[in-house]
């Protein structure tokens, strides 16, 4: 199940749906960044492309970094640890509370 369909919820207008989509995307990016940081130690624990000696070649570090980033994004898009879902839930709830406060003031 994709996180975006699971946490986007039912919104009434296209503008609301666009805002919700941006929120879901930002939450997934945040979770992916956190996951990437968690995966970094695994990246550095590997030998360079199966060689026993450590290479100083920055291109292998870049390739490995891109791989770690791709794995982190895939995990987040697939549901991750639920961090993105919690962020969307809390931000949406806070937005609803603020909207209700604004309506009750008028």
N, C-alpha and C positions, 0 to 999 in steps of 0.2 A: 504494500500500500504506500502510495506516495504521500509524503508529509503535506504537500501543498493541498491536495484534495481532502486530506483528513482534517486539517486545521484551518482551512480557509473559511469554512462555515458558509452559511447562507446570508448573502448581503443583498440589499434591495435595489441599489442603483449601480449602473456601470462605474460611476465614480467611486462608490464604496468598494466595488469589486477590484478596481484598479489599486486603490489604497491598500486593500487587504493583500493583494498579490505582491505589492512592494514590501509590505510588512513580513510576509512569509519568506520572500527572497532574502531580505536582510537578516532575518532570524536564522535561516539556513546557512547563510554566509558566515554569520557569527559562530554557529556551531561547527562548521567546517574548519574555521580558523582554530578553534579550541582543539578539535580532533587532530589537526595537523601538528599542533604543538605537542600533543600527547604521543603522536607517532614519530616525531623527530628522533628520539633516542633509539628507536628501532632502525631507522635509516642509517645512523652513524655506527651502529653495531655491526653492520654488514661489511664484508670485504668488498673492494671495488670490482664489481662485475665478475665475481667468482675468483679473482686473483688473490693470492695470499698477501702480496705486499700492498700497502696503502699508497694510492696514487695522489699526487698533488694536483692532478688535472681538474680544473674548475668545471669543465664540461660534464664530467661524470657526476660531480656534486649537483650541478644544475639539473641533469636528467633525473637523478634520484630525488631531488627536491620536488620536481614537477610530478613525479610518480606519487610521492607522499601527498601532495596537494590534491591530485586526482582521486586518490583513495579516500581522503578525508571528505571531499565534496560528495563522492558517491555514497559514503556512509550517511552523511547528513541528509542528502536528498531521499535516501531510502528509509528515513526515520531516525537514524542516529541513536543517540541516547535519550531522546525526548526533550532535549534542551530547547530546540527551535519551537516545538509544540508548546512548551511552558511559556516561552517568551511571548508568542503570539497570543496565547490565552490571557496572560497577565496584562499585556498592553491593550488588548481588546476590552477587557473588563474595566481597566482604568479609563479608557476612552468613553465607554458607556456611562460610567459614574460621572465623569466630567460633563457629558452631554445632558444627563439628568439634572445635575446641579444648575447648569445654564438655563435649562427649560424652567426649572422651578423658581428661578430668580425673576422671571418675567411674568 
